[in-house]
């Protein structure tokens, strides 16, 4: 693998990891103080299948 290809692959991997970490921090900060009960229900309210 050429040095330029290796550098590009490393940059892509680093940006993916940092983006995932940033998203986790944002979700954690936005979820503080909120309850998550009732958001996901196993029973659908309407059945759209005909």
VOBA-1610 file (N, C-alpha, C; in pm, whole numbers, padded with zeros to 5 digits, always signed):
BEGIN
Unk+00086-00117+00000Unk+00000+00000+00000Unk+00091+00123+00000Unk+00063+00215-00090Unk+00147+00335-00100Unk+00122+00427+00020Unk+00218+00511+00053Unk+00202+00600+00169Unk+00080+00693+00158Unk+00051+00738+00038Unk-00064+00828+00021Unk-00195+00753+00046Unk-00203+00629+00000Unk-00323+00548+00024Unk-00338+00518+00173Unk-00228+00487+00238Unk-00231+00459+00381Unk-00276+00582+00459Unk-00226+00699+00422Unk-00264+00823+00490Unk-00413+00852+00470Unk-00462+00829+00350Unk-00604+00852+00321Unk-00692+00757+00401Unk-00652+00630+00408Unk-00729+00533+00485Unk-00728+00569+00633Unk-00615+00613+00685Unk-00606+00653+00825Unk-00694+00775+00853Unk-00696+00869+00761Unk-00779+00989+00777Unk-00927+00954+00776Unk-00967+00865+00687Unk-01107+00823+00682Unk-01147+00751+00810Unk-01060+00663+00858Unk-01090+00590+00982Unk-01099+00685+01101Unk-01007+00780+01110Unk-01007+00875+01222Unk-01131+00964+01219Unk-01172+01006+01102Unk-01290+01093+01095Unk-01417+01015+01130Unk-01422+00887+01093Unk-01539+00806+01127Unk-01547+00786+01277Unk-01435+00762+01342Unk-01434+00741+01487Unk-01471+00870+01559Unk-01416+00982+01516Unk-01446+01108+01585Unk-01590+01150+01564Unk-01646+01122+01447Unk-01786+01155+01421Unk-01877+01071+01509Unk-01844+00943+01524Unk-01924+00857+01610Unk-01918+00901+01755Unk-01801+00942+01800Unk-01786+00990+01937Unk-01861+01119+01960Unk-01856+01207+01863Unk-01928+01334+01873Unk-02078+01310+01877Unk-02127+01219+01795Unk-02270+01188+01794Unk-02313+01129+01928Unk-02230+01046+01987Unk-02263+00987+02117Unk-02272+01094+02225Unk-02180+01190+02222Unk-02181+01298+02321Unk-02306+01384+02304Unk-02340+01416+02180Unk-02458+01498+02155Unk-02584+01426+02201Unk-02595+01296+02171Unk-02713+01221+02214Unk-02720+01212+02365Unk-02607+01195+02429Unk-02606+01185+02575Unk-02646+01319+02638Unk-02596+01429+02584Unk-02630+01561+02637Unk-02777+01593+02615Unk-02831+01555+02499Unk-02971+01587+02471Unk-03066+01497+02547Unk-03020+01382+02593Unk-03107+01288+02664Unk-03113+01316+02814Unk-03030+01404+02865Unk-03032+01434+03009Unk-03165+01495+03050Unk-03227+01435+03151Unk-03351+01489+03204Unk-03475+01447+03129Unk-03462+01373+03023Unk-03578+01328+02947Unk-03602+01181+02976Unk-03728+01146+02982Unk-03761+01004+03000Unk-03788+00944+02864Unk-03757+00818+02849Unk-03775+00753+02720Unk-03890+00654+02722Unk-03972+00657+02827Unk-04085+00564+02830Unk-04192+00610+02734Unk-04249+00516+02664Unk-04357+00547+02573Unk-04313+00587+02434Unk-04185+00595+02408Unk-04141+00633+02275Unk-04153+00518+02177Unk-04121+00398+02224Unk-04126+00281+02137Unk-04232+00186+02189Unk-04323+00156+02105Unk-04430+00066+02144Unk-04430-00054+02050Unk-04455-00169+02105Unk-04461-00289+02022Unk-04595-00304+01952Unk-04696-00234+01997Unk-04827-00244+01934Unk-04850-00121+01847Unk-04877-00140+01720Unk-04900-00024+01633Unk-05036+00041+01662Unk-05042+00172+01649Unk-05167+00242+01673Unk-05263+00223+01558Unk-05210+00218+01435Unk-05292+00196+01318Unk-05231+00084+01235Unk-05314+00005+01175Unk-05265-00101+01088Unk-05290-00059+00945Unk-05183-00032+00870Unk-05196+00016+00733Unk-05194-00098+00632Unk-05189-00220+00678Unk-05190-00333+00586Unk-05332-00365+00545Unk-05352-00378+00418Unk-05488-00404+00366Unk-05498-00548+00322
//
